[in-house]
Amino acid sequence: MSYQSEYDQSIQNPEGFWLDKADLIDWVQKPQVGLADDINGIERWYPDGTLNTCYNAIDRHIEAGRGDQVAIYYDSPVTETKRVITYSELKDEVERFAGGLASLGVTTGDRVVIYMPMVPEALVAMFACARVGAIHSVVFGGFAANELAVRLCDAAPKVIVTATCGIEVNKVVEYMPIVNEAIELSDKKPTSVVVFERPQAQFAPVEGRDIIWSDLIASARPIDCVPVSSTHPLYILYTSGTTGKPKGVVRDNGGHAVAMTYSMDAVYDMKPGEVFWAASDVGWVVGHSYIVYAPLLFGCSTVLYEGKPVRTPDAGAFWRVVEEYKVKVLFTAPTAFRAVRKEDPQAAFYKKYDLSSLKALYLAGERLDPPTYYWLHEISGLPIVDHWWQTETGWAIASNPRGLESFVPKAGSATKPTPGFQVEILDQEGKQVAAGEQGSVVIKRPLPPSCLPTVWGNQTRFEESYLNPYPGYYLTGDGGFIDQDGYIFIMGRTDDVINVAGHRLSTGEMEEIVAAHSAVAECAVIGVADELKGQLPLGLVVLKDGASQSHDEVEKELIASVRTSIGAVACFNRALIVERLPKTRSGKILRATLRKIADGEPYTAPSTIEDPGVLSEIESRF
């Protein structure tokens, strides 16, 4: 079937299209209804179906006689450790850990927060939650105690699953002090903390609360899959919001399983038994979708890599993994390849390895800048696929759908909308703009399966953030345009969330931290373009009159405060002390203008500016 035929069916008859795709997975009770509104008037997929996601990702492949196929290739250059885990071996570990969770009182609907490094046990914990119908919320292991605490307060987990440490290149990051502090800060305390012990760090257990992973599974009874409703949440994943409080994106079981399975063929052109590698982290949505769930739902082998694109040990790290495990498709963020290019501009390492298994490179998480696109194409000759999606959708909104039809790519474009996503560009009045004209990127409802149906515990925020701005549409928060050939170009965020190396972070949250410093009168944090990371936060700070500290001292303290509160992932490394900030007459800081000044782009002083002279003052600092 051609792309256009597939796409047209998905838009003209979405219920029929996706009800047909429900056959891609196994159901306990197969749905007869494709789509229906819930009590809040939100479209939900397969409302009368029941299933278990863990069964679909693991058990059914074993029952089909493929238990000896590799499920996970674990490769950890930072610990010099490798493991090969078959589907049968994975099932044994998952059903036993699921039994361990059940022994701690975890049951259907309970939340389990997982704060883990890139180790197989993280996947085991996620699948074990799915097996018993619990709702997991994975928190990126690089987040500081305050960030973890915010998520504990919101999700109210019965159990936390963690490890003694994570490893960043050659640095050990101890997790238990962070976990202990987060629990202390949170008003929602877990009853148990399960700790996976790694030899790189020890810890002192809290009596009556902490349980060693190995002790838990030693006495656990293996547990079978618990059927749940299609609309029962599989997980909560927090994404940065402009208010500073993260939004808990909810993912349904049924629609997620169908969309993930469909995407492996339609978007990535994979076949069961082949090797797929998403070089990301399980704490981010790419890790959830394409390290953990989609490859195994589809019957592929997935690569779990605990390392970096460079320095573990060199800029050939990715190519070594591709050769060793015969990876067919590699998916990562553009920032990873910018790091590789910086250290190996002539691609000497690429030429060292046998990469004949590699058929395509997929990039997402941030805009693929044309220089990186052209460099990758030049060194590899492979299809370079820039596809665009969000934590909220869980899979690609736009892509070059190589499993359906391969289009001639355009640098800077995510190509065409994926079947199910009716993408439009609207102006501020909600009218469609002409081809090539920029505006707000929106998706016409109903959204396809896997997209969020709500924000955890806050339906009002969900509707106000995503649905109310343009009735009948989902607001992506991105700006861009569609050209005359129907190609989608995403130009950047329209809110105050920035994209640092594929990680969405709130500048509003950083501003709160910076503003809390005793010497700071007012501030603005903006995202500025960076060749390596895509964007980096920059603080513009006005000090209080009579502040006694030097500018260098204040900057160092601000950097340390953001690092302590959010973590090193924020990459907040620069705070520029200025005399004043540009504002409108009503007092609104002109952040969009500041971004243009910082990026060296032309700008026009808005007519509403209080004092145009401040712009030249700011510009002189750059």
Secondary structure in CASP SS format (residue, H / E / C, confidence):
PFRMAT SS
TARGET T0000
AUTHOR 0000-0000-0000
METHOD secondary structure of the structure
MODEL  1
M C 1.00
S C 1.00
Y H 1.00
Q H 1.00
S H 1.00
E H 1.00
Y H 1.00
D H 1.00
Q H 1.00
S H 1.00
I H 1.00
Q H 1.00
N C 1.00
P H 1.00
E H 1.00
G H 1.00
F H 1.00
W H 1.00
L H 1.00
D H 1.00
K H 1.00
A H 1.00
D H 1.00
L H 1.00
I C 1.00
D C 1.00
W C 1.00
V C 1.00
Q E 1.00
K C 1.00
P C 1.00
Q C 1.00
V C 1.00
G C 1.00
L E 1.00
A E 1.00
D E 1.00
D C 1.00
I C 1.00
N C 1.00
G C 1.00
I C 1.00
E E 1.00
R E 1.00
W E 1.00
Y C 1.00
P C 1.00
D C 1.00
G C 1.00
T E 1.00
L E 1.00
N C 1.00
T H 1.00
C H 1.00
Y H 1.00
N H 1.00
A H 1.00
I H 1.00
D H 1.00
R H 1.00
H H 1.00
I H 1.00
E H 1.00
A C 1.00
G C 1.00
R C 1.00
G C 1.00
D C 1.00
Q C 1.00
V E 1.00
A E 1.00
I E 1.00
Y E 1.00
Y E 1.00
D E 1.00
S E 1.00
P C 1.00
V C 1.00
T C 1.00
E C 1.00
T E 1.00
K E 1.00
R E 1.00
V E 1.00
I E 1.00
T E 1.00
Y H 1.00
S H 1.00
E H 1.00
L H 1.00
K H 1.00
D H 1.00
E H 1.00
V H 1.00
E H 1.00
R H 1.00
F H 1.00
A H 1.00
G H 1.00
G H 1.00
L H 1.00
A H 1.00
S H 1.00
L C 1.00
G C 1.00
V C 1.00
T C 1.00
T C 1.00
G C 1.00
D C 1.00
R E 1.00
V E 1.00
V E 1.00
I E 1.00
Y E 1.00
M C 1.00
P C 1.00
M C 1.00
V C 1.00
P H 1.00
E H 1.00
A H 1.00
L H 1.00
V H 1.00
A H 1.00
M H 1.00
F H 1.00
A H 1.00
C H 1.00
A H 1.00
R H 1.00
V H 1.00
G C 1.00
A C 1.00
I E 1.00
H E 1.00
S E 1.00
V E 1.00
V C 1.00
F C 1.00
G C 1.00
G C 1.00
F C 1.00
A C 1.00
A H 1.00
N H 1.00
E H 1.00
L H 1.00
A H 1.00
V H 1.00
R H 1.00
L H 1.00
C H 1.00
D H 1.00
A H 1.00
A C 1.00
P C 1.00
K C 1.00
V E 1.00
I E 1.00
V E 1.00
T E 1.00
A E 1.00
T C 1.00
C E 1.00
G E 1.00
I E 1.00
E E 1.00
V C 1.00
N C 1.00
K E 1.00
V E 1.00
V E 1.00
E E 1.00
Y C 1.00
M H 1.00
P H 1.00
I H 1.00
V H 1.00
N H 1.00
E H 1.00
A H 1.00
I H 1.00
E H 1.00
L H 1.00
S C 1.00
D C 1.00
K C 1.00
K C 1.00
P C 1.00
T C 1.00
S E 1.00
V E 1.00
V E 1.00
V E 1.00
F E 1.00
E C 1.00
R E 1.00
P C 1.00
Q C 1.00
A E 1.00
Q C 1.00
F C 1.00
A C 1.00
P C 1.00
V C 1.00
E C 1.00
G C 1.00
R C 1.00
D E 1.00
I E 1.00
I E 1.00
W H 1.00
S H 1.00
D H 1.00
L H 1.00
I H 1.00
A H 1.00
S C 1.00
A C 1.00
R C 1.00
P C 1.00
I C 1.00
D C 1.00
C C 1.00
V C 1.00
P C 1.00
V E 1.00
S E 1.00
S C 1.00
T C 1.00
H C 1.00
P E 1.00
L E 1.00
Y E 1.00
I E 1.00
L E 1.00
Y E 1.00
T E 1.00
S C 1.00
G C 1.00
T C 1.00
T C 1.00
G C 1.00
K C 1.00
P C 1.00
K E 1.00
G E 1.00
V E 1.00
V E 1.00
R E 1.00
D E 1.00
N H 1.00
G H 1.00
G H 1.00
H H 1.00
A H 1.00
V H 1.00
A H 1.00
M H 1.00
T H 1.00
Y H 1.00
S H 1.00
M H 1.00
D H 1.00
A H 1.00
V C 1.00
Y C 1.00
D C 1.00
M C 1.00
K C 1.00
P C 1.00
G C 1.00
E C 1.00
V E 1.00
F E 1.00
W E 1.00
A E 1.00
A C 1.00
S C 1.00
D C 1.00
V C 1.00
G C 1.00
W C 1.00
V H 1.00
V H 1.00
G H 1.00
H H 1.00
S H 1.00
Y H 1.00
I H 1.00
V H 1.00
Y H 1.00
A H 1.00
P H 1.00
L H 1.00
L H 1.00
F H 1.00
G C 1.00
C C 1.00
S E 1.00
T E 1.00
V E 1.00
L E 1.00
Y E 1.00
E C 1.00
G C 1.00
K C 1.00
P C 1.00
V C 1.00
R C 1.00
T C 1.00
P C 1.00
D C 1.00
A C 1.00
G C 1.00
A H 1.00
F H 1.00
W H 1.00
R H 1.00
V H 1.00
V H 1.00
E H 1.00
E H 1.00
Y H 1.00
K C 1.00
V C 1.00
K C 1.00
V E 1.00
L E 1.00
F E 1.00
T E 1.00
A C 1.00
P H 1.00
T H 1.00
A H 1.00
F H 1.00
R H 1.00
A H 1.00
V H 1.00
R H 1.00
K H 1.00
E H 1.00
D C 1.00
P C 1.00
Q C 1.00
A C 1.00
A C 1.00
F C 1.00
Y H 1.00
K H 1.00
K H 1.00
Y C 1.00
D C 1.00
L C 1.00
S C 1.00
S C 1.00
L C 1.00
K C 1.00
A E 1.00
L E 1.00
Y E 1.00
L E 1.00
A C 1.00
G C 1.00
E C 1.00
R C 1.00
L C 1.00
D C 1.00
P H 1.00
P H 1.00
T H 1.00
Y H 1.00
Y H 1.00
W H 1.00
L H 1.00
H H 1.00
E H 1.00
I H 1.00
S H 1.00
G C 1.00
L C 1.00
P C 1.00
I E 1.00
V E 1.00
D E 1.00
H C 1.00
W E 1.00
W E 1.00
Q C 1.00
T C 1.00
E C 1.00
T C 1.00
G C 1.00
W C 1.00
A E 1.00
I E 1.00
A E 1.00
S E 1.00
N C 1.00
P C 1.00
R C 1.00
G C 1.00
L C 1.00
E C 1.00
S C 1.00
F C 1.00
V C 1.00
P C 1.00
K C 1.00
A C 1.00
G C 1.00
S C 1.00
A C 1.00
T C 1.00
K E 1.00
P E 1.00
T C 1.00
P C 1.00
G C 1.00
F C 1.00
Q E 1.00
V E 1.00
E E 1.00
I E 1.00
L E 1.00
D C 1.00
Q C 1.00
E C 1.00
G C 1.00
K C 1.00
Q E 1.00
V C 1.00
A C 1.00
A C 1.00
G C 1.00
E C 1.00
Q C 1.00
G E 1.00
S E 1.00
V E 1.00
V E 1.00
I E 1.00
K E 1.00
R C 1.00
P C 1.00
L C 1.00
P C 1.00
P C 1.00
S C 1.00
C C 1.00
L C 1.00
P C 1.00
T C 1.00
V E 1.00
W C 1.00
G C 1.00
N C 1.00
Q H 1.00
T H 1.00
R H 1.00
F H 1.00
E H 1.00
E H 1.00
S H 1.00
Y H 1.00
L H 1.00
N C 1.00
P C 1.00
Y C 1.00
P C 1.00
G C 1.00
Y E 1.00
Y E 1.00
L E 1.00
T E 1.00
G E 1.00
D E 1.00
G E 1.00
G E 1.00
F E 1.00
I E 1.00
D C 1.00
Q C 1.00
D C 1.00
G C 1.00
Y C 1.00
I E 1.00
F E 1.00
I E 1.00
M E 1.00
G E 1.00
R E 1.00
T C 1.00
D C 1.00
D C 1.00
V E 1.00
I E 1.00
N E 1.00
V E 1.00
A C 1.00
G C 1.00
H E 1.00
R E 1.00
L E 1.00
S E 1.00
T H 1.00
G H 1.00
E H 1.00
M H 1.00
E H 1.00
E H 1.00
I H 1.00
V H 1.00
A H 1.00
A C 1.00
H C 1.00
S C 1.00
A C 1.00
V E 1.00
A E 1.00
E E 1.00
C E 1.00
A E 1.00
V E 1.00
I E 1.00
G E 1.00
V E 1.00
A E 1.00
D E 1.00
E C 1.00
L C 1.00
K C 1.00
G E 1.00
Q E 1.00
L E 1.00
P E 1.00
L E 1.00
G E 1.00
L E 1.00
V E 1.00
V E 1.00
L E 1.00
K C 1.00
D C 1.00
G C 1.00
A C 1.00
S C 1.00
Q C 1.00
S C 1.00
H H 1.00
D H 1.00
E H 1.00
V H 1.00
E H 1.00
K H 1.00
E H 1.00
L H 1.00
I H 1.00
A H 1.00
S H 1.00
V H 1.00
R H 1.00
T H 1.00
S H 1.00
I C 1.00
G C 1.00
A H 1.00
V H 1.00
A H 1.00
C C 1.00
F C 1.00
N C 1.00
R C 1.00
A E 1.00
L E 1.00
I E 1.00
V C 1.00
E C 1.00
R C 1.00
L C 1.00
P C 1.00
K E 1.00
T E 1.00
R C 1.00
S C 1.00
G C 1.00
K C 1.00
I E 1.00
L C 1.00
R H 1.00
A H 1.00
T H 1.00
L H 1.00
R H 1.00
K H 1.00
I H 1.00
A H 1.00
D C 1.00
G C 1.00
E C 1.00
P C 1.00
Y C 1.00
T C 1.00
A C 1.00
P C 1.00
S C 1.00
T C 1.00
I E 1.00
E C 1.00
D C 1.00
P C 1.00
G H 1.00
V H 1.00
L H 1.00
S H 1.00
E H 1.00
I H 1.00
E H 1.00
S H 1.00
R C 1.00
F C 1.00
END
